[in-house]
Amino acid sequence: SGRLDGYEAEVHQELSRSMPMTPRGVVVPNMLLETRATMTTSNIANVTQSIVRPSAFVDALQPPSAVMAAGATMLSGLEKSIVVPRQTGDATAAFTAEGSAVAESSLTFDSLTLTPKRISATSSYTMESLMQSDPSIDQLIRTSQAWKIGQVLDDNAMGGSGSGANPRGILNTSGINSISTGDTTMTRTEALTALSKLEEDDVPSGNATFLIDPADYAIIAATAVDSGSGVFVIEDNRVLGRNIIQSSLVGNGTVILGDFSYLMIGMFGSTDLVIDPYSSAASAIVKITTHTFADIAVRQPEAFCKIDLS
């Protein structure tokens, strides 16, 4: 009959007082009608956590060595300054008439000197950071310093000023060849001209390598040899059959062409790693310092050509 009697009627009356009715008569608990704050990772931060994955550690991006990849001559294990003799002038020869004396000629020489020049890097960390870091902060520092020392060596091999403590690199060595393209790209004709500079100085260009800044590489690679062949200056990462190495250390607007076996890099002793937990012991700070001793010399300046893209 739809009527409620006895205990059922009392329960219904109690629920009616504590739970409002919807238009269709469905009972809805009051707690479901109240506005509640949504739980998010920000307001429950104390009960959430992140898991460190050291095996997936992301290293900083580093430019790889360009001059070593190009075939620089490495002299390792040197202990003291060295002097490398270099011949600068040849004897002469000539057809000579019967009974006539040939003119005397002499060879001339000079020398290249490589002396230990120090490349250093230093960083410090607290003992607390060492205890809690994963990967270990001291190993990260050592790896980073090794990378940076390599980059300084590479950078100076290309453009070292030769002043102060800096060695003299290829671009600042007197006697290297140079051309200017007059544009922001390099045409096939200009590449041929640069190669001919080496050949004119009796440096075979077959082993020559182009060092190119990545931004310049993109422009040159898009430069067609002519308007109809569909051939570009750079084909299969080569220019006229010569290898290309891209490096951000070359510098935008400059291409270095050369036979890099004529570049000498002398390494003196071994890398010196100093771990100092003493000087700042009161603050529980450890300092890591890396020293490497090296020098750079160009055996024959004529083996290189600077190409200005301007």
Secondary structure, 3 states (H helix, E strand, C coil): CCCCCCHHHHHHHHHHHHCCECCCCCECCHHHHCCCCCCCCCCCHHHCCCCCCHHHCCCCCCCCCCCCCCCCEEEEEECCCEEEEEEEECCCCCCCCCCCCCCCCCCEEEEEEECCEEEEEEEEEEHHHHHHCCCCHHHHHHHHHHHHHHHHHHHHHHHCECCCCCCECHHHCCCCEEEECCCCCCCHHHHHHHHHHHHHCCCCCCCCEEEECHHHHHHHHCCECCCCCCCECEECCEECCEEEEECCCCCCCEEEEECHHHEEEEEEEEEEEEEECCCCHHHCEEEEEEEEEEEEEECCHHHEEEEECC
